[in-house]
Amino acid sequence: MKSFDCEAVLFDLDGVLVNSNVAVEGHWRRWAQQHGLDAEAILKISHGRPATETIREVAPHLIAEEEGRAFLQREAEDLAGVVEVEGVANLLNSLPDRQWAIVTSGTQAIATNRLRHVGLSVPKVMITADDISRGKPDPEGYLKAASRLGVPPERCLVVEDAVAGVKAARAAGMSVVAVATTYQPADLIEADAIVPALVGMAIEQQVMDGDRVGLRVLLAEA
């Protein structure tokens, strides 16, 4: 069993805490059909990235901001098939409130709606597409979350499911555990460790000086 010592755990949302693949991929397929684009090619690059950036890359002839706003509005309203990932509630309950955060490429509305839909609490620190100017694989979101928690980047552990998210965590100078729910383990080799599912992760609290506790993350690797 591999372990990581840290002071904060930063989670991606979709594919890590909630399973929204059915809804998300359905929206991309419909959007691709509407514009005569290759849905499979879009799905290969869209996971973990802001929708507007994906649209700008795959359809430079469209007005990405307008298309992105409409796309994200539809996503925020569609909760069909969105479910909690097994083991998430127990894992989050093992963490102090000020020592974990969510960093997602979705908007505040999408993230909040999905968390509430599956019965999970909105964390005190949540960085969304509304809070940043550059999405994953840029490290801006993860660095902003660490700053708001008051934890140095090197003392943060990121949990991701997407290649873009793993790259963002590495660029932020953070350790990263990849969950092989969206991509194959071979695609996630830049991560420090890979687990087949979040249920294989456990967190122990350790005594530290001051008002913050140390965290030891234990996991069974894929």
C-alpha positions in Angstrom: 0.0 0.0 0.0 1.4 3.4 -1.0 1.0 6.5 1.1 1.4 10.3 0.8 1.8 12.8 3.6 0.2 16.2 3.0 -1.8 19.0 4.6 -4.6 19.3 2.0 -6.3 17.2 -0.6 -7.5 18.9 -3.8 -10.1 16.9 -5.8 -11.3 17.2 -9.3 -15.1 16.9 -9.4 -16.4 15.0 -12.5 -15.0 11.4 -12.7 -13.6 11.7 -9.2 -16.3 12.7 -6.7 -19.3 12.4 -9.1 -19.9 10.3 -12.1 -21.4 12.5 -14.8 -19.9 10.9 -17.9 -23.3 9.9 -19.3 -24.6 13.5 -19.1 -21.3 15.2 -20.3 -20.6 12.9 -23.2 -24.3 13.1 -24.3 -24.0 16.9 -24.5 -20.8 16.7 -26.5 -22.3 14.2 -28.9 -25.4 16.3 -29.5 -23.3 19.4 -29.9 -20.9 17.7 -32.4 -23.9 16.4 -34.4 -25.4 19.9 -34.5 -22.2 21.3 -36.0 -21.2 18.4 -38.2 -18.1 17.6 -36.1 -16.5 14.3 -35.0 -17.8 13.5 -31.5 -15.1 10.9 -30.8 -12.3 13.3 -31.6 -13.9 15.9 -29.2 -14.3 13.4 -26.4 -10.6 12.5 -26.6 -9.6 16.0 -25.5 -12.6 17.4 -23.7 -12.4 15.6 -20.3 -11.0 17.8 -17.6 -10.9 21.0 -19.7 -13.2 24.0 -19.8 -15.8 23.6 -22.5 -15.1 27.0 -24.1 -11.4 26.0 -24.6 -12.4 22.7 -26.2 -14.8 24.5 -28.5 -12.2 27.0 -29.5 -9.8 24.2 -30.4 -12.2 21.9 -32.4 -14.3 24.6 -34.0 -12.3 27.8 -34.5 -14.9 29.0 -37.0 -17.5 29.3 -34.2 -17.7 32.1 -31.6 -16.4 30.0 -28.7 -17.7 32.2 -25.9 -21.3 32.2 -27.1 -21.2 28.4 -27.8 -19.6 27.8 -24.5 -22.2 29.7 -22.5 -25.1 27.9 -24.1 -23.3 24.5 -23.7 -22.6 25.1 -19.9 -26.1 26.3 -19.3 -27.5 23.0 -20.6 -25.0 21.1 -18.6 -25.9 22.9 -15.4 -29.6 22.0 -15.9 -29.1 18.3 -16.9 -28.6 16.0 -13.9 -29.8 12.8 -15.5 -27.4 10.0 -14.8 -25.3 12.0 -12.4 -24.4 9.9 -9.3 -22.0 9.9 -6.4 -18.9 7.9 -6.8 -18.7 4.9 -4.4 -16.9 5.7 -1.2 -16.8 9.5 -1.6 -19.0 10.5 1.4 -16.9 8.5 3.8 -13.6 9.8 2.4 -14.7 13.5 2.6 -16.0 13.0 6.1 -12.5 12.0 7.1 -11.1 15.4 6.1 -11.1 18.6 8.2 -13.2 21.3 6.5 -10.2 23.6 5.8 -8.0 20.9 4.4 -9.7 19.9 1.2 -11.1 21.6 -1.9 -12.5 21.0 -5.3 -10.9 22.3 -8.5 -13.1 21.7 -11.5 -13.3 22.9 -15.1 -17.0 23.2 -14.8 -18.8 26.4 -13.7 -20.0 27.2 -10.2 -23.6 26.4 -11.2 -22.6 23.0 -12.7 -20.5 22.0 -9.7 -23.0 23.1 -7.1 -25.9 21.5 -8.8 -24.1 18.2 -9.2 -22.9 18.1 -5.6 -26.3 18.9 -4.2 -28.0 16.4 -6.5 -25.9 13.5 -5.2 -26.1 14.7 -1.5 -22.6 16.0 -1.1 -21.7 19.3 0.7 -20.2 22.2 -1.2 -16.7 22.7 0.3 -15.5 25.9 1.8 -13.0 26.2 -1.0 -14.1 25.4 -4.6 -12.4 26.7 -7.6 -14.4 26.6 -10.8 -14.2 27.9 -14.4 -15.7 31.2 -13.1 -12.6 31.8 -10.9 -9.8 31.4 -13.3 -8.6 32.8 -16.6 -6.7 29.7 -17.8 -8.1 26.1 -17.4 -6.4 22.8 -17.0 -3.7 21.8 -17.9 -2.6 25.2 -16.7 -2.0 25.1 -12.9 -3.9 28.3 -12.1 -6.9 26.5 -10.5 -4.8 24.3 -8.2 -2.5 27.1 -7.1 -5.5 29.3 -6.3 -7.1 26.5 -4.2 -3.8 26.0 -2.3 -3.6 29.7 -1.6 -7.1 29.9 -0.3 -6.5 27.0 2.0 -3.3 28.5 3.2 -1.3 25.4 2.3 2.0 25.4 0.3 1.6 23.7 -3.1 4.2 21.1 -2.3 2.1 20.1 0.8 -1.0 19.4 -1.4 -2.1 16.1 -2.9 -4.3 16.3 -6.0 -6.8 13.5 -7.0 -7.6 13.6 -10.7 -9.1 11.4 -13.4 -8.1 13.3 -16.6 -4.8 13.8 -18.4 -5.2 17.6 -18.4 -5.8 17.6 -14.7 -2.7 15.5 -14.0 -0.6 17.9 -16.0 -2.1 20.8 -14.1 -1.2 19.3 -10.8 2.3 18.5 -11.9 2.8 22.0 -13.2 1.6 23.4 -9.8 4.3 21.4 -8.0 1.9 19.1 -6.3 1.8 15.3 -5.9 -1.1 13.7 -7.8 -3.0 10.5 -7.6 -4.9 9.5 -10.7 -8.2 7.6 -10.6 -8.5 5.4 -13.7 -12.2 5.9 -14.2 -12.1 8.1 -17.4 -8.7 7.2 -18.9 -6.7 4.1 -19.0 -3.7 3.8 -16.5 -1.3 4.0 -19.5 -2.7 7.5 -20.2 -2.0 8.7 -16.7 1.6 7.8 -16.3 2.6 11.3 -15.2 0.8 10.8 -11.9 2.7 9.7 -8.8 0.3 6.8 -8.3 -2.8 5.3 -10.0 -5.8 3.7 -8.4 -8.6 1.9 -10.1 -11.3 3.6 -8.0 -11.6 6.1 -5.2 -12.9 3.4 -2.9 -9.3 2.2 -2.7 -8.2 5.4 -0.9 -8.2 6.1 2.8 -7.1 9.1 4.8 -5.7 9.2 8.4 -5.3 12.3 10.5 -2.0 12.9 12.3 -1.1 15.3 15.1 0.8 18.5 14.1 1.7 21.7 15.8 -0.9 24.5 15.5 -4.5 24.2 14.5 -3.9 22.0 11.4 -3.6 18.3 11.3 -1.3 16.2 9.1 -2.9 13.9 6.6 -1.7 10.5 5.5 -3.4 9.3 2.3 -3.3 5.5 1.9 -4.1 3.8 -1.4 -4.0 0.5 -3.2 -2.5 1.1 -6.6 -3.9 -0.2 -9.9 
